[in-house]
Amino acid sequence: MEDNTPHIVTDDRATAWWRWFTRRVVLIPLCAVILVGIGAWVFFQMRETTGKKETAVDSAIKAADEAFQTGDYNKSLEQLQGAADEANTKEDKVALFNQLSAAAANAGKFQEAIDYMKQKHELDPSLKGQDAFVLGSYYEVIEDYQNAIQQYKRSIEYEKSQPKTQRSEANIRSLEVRISSLEESQ
């Protein structure tokens, strides 16, 4: 007669290890300390990321973005202008002037956009090159072609200072054509 009862196969090494492990008085408290340490680290990481306060500039940028999304460009600009006095750090001021410039341009106030861009560049002159194309287009809209040409030339120099790609070469050629067109129109 055959025995059909299931047999549980155990690995004697595994059970011996478990018996050894459970008899160690030091290992169980050590595991508890490690788990508490990991838990504390996770807690402080979460606290650090969620504990950052939103600044008035951040709030204004969010509110301006919401107004922009609804198409109310003047309200967007007003939201940002209200936070101008609240910007304390250089980074906040640069970010705010960048947003103010874009908001003013979206509202059709290009001279105001240029003024905000100039204030941004006073704080961080290293941004002049990368902003030159945008600034040139603002000047072009208000028909100040001399300054537009000057900004487009600065943009070409900036493009040449960047790693050479097909896109950067196309941008340079496009700007050169634009400059020629503006020079002919004067």
Summary of the structure (lengths in Angstrom):
residues: 186
radius of gyration: 31.4
end to end distance: 110.6
largest distance: 110.6
contacts: 465
relative contact order: 0.06
helix: 80%
strand: 0%
